[in-house]
Amino acid sequence: MDRLRAFEMFATVVARGGFTRAAQALDTSPANVTRYVNELEAHLGTRLLNRTSRKLSLTESGRALYERCRSILEEVAEAEAIASSASVQPRGRLRINAPLSFGVRHLAPLWPAFLERYPDVELDIALIDRVVDIVEEGYDLAIRISNAGSASHVGRKLATSRNIVCASPTYLAARGTPETPADLRDHDCIGYAYAATADEWRFIDVQGRPHAVKVEPRVHTNNGDTAQALAIAGRGITWQPTFLIGEDLRAGRLVRLMPGYEMASIDILAVYPSRRHVPAKVRAMVDFLAQAFRGGPSWDRGLEA
């Protein structure tokens, strides 16, 4: 059995919604398509499609294989393009993972321009705050927010964001303003579940000395927008990156606290599996994002150093 041809047959059946339409698209007979799919199921020892006279649906195994088949066929098409042309045009589906808040605020406005520039690229964007395994979960590219980079993948720095401790004027009027990290123990704090240091908030003072305080948050959340909304509503003190709260600080909805104590900044990275044989679509996206954030991020503009 020609497995690549079988993958193509199977993927086309799913994409076209039937054996007859797949046969038309591939310029072959429905019987030939059926034979390949049957041989593929026999080879794998599992049913890939549930067939009735009126309906065709994927089994769980079929759904998993279909996603992989699409990626394999796109890579084959790109490999053929590389071999046949010195100038490779980005094409195919590009699967991207990015954090939710950053993706909505700072990436979503960029996608229309990218799609206009690269009409042969199809975007598949997943906004997930947890750190994904980009190889295991089938992503071509991930946007990571980290101060440690990536030990296992290639990362290109796009921008930097500061982390700022803040609260609303309403909260400060009612509870007072902390002057040092130790003062935070006497305040309502809003914790971020994915923080690398958990509920230990770490600072560096103007002399370069480290300070750490263990807070007991009244609220924990795994989403920065939630922490931001709670802080604006006067429900406590939080720390968040300026890409999320920069506009709130400029507008006075939030107030920066303890300016003599800085938290570590974070890098915005474009991460992909390897430097070797980088697909044209990935290279195009990384270059596009680097250009978009060139000249310094907008979120820090107008904030004091």
Order of alpha helices (4+ residues) and beta strands (2+ residues): alpha-alpha-alpha-beta-beta-alpha-beta-alpha-beta-beta-beta-beta-alpha-beta-beta-beta-beta-alpha-beta-alpha-beta-beta-beta-alpha
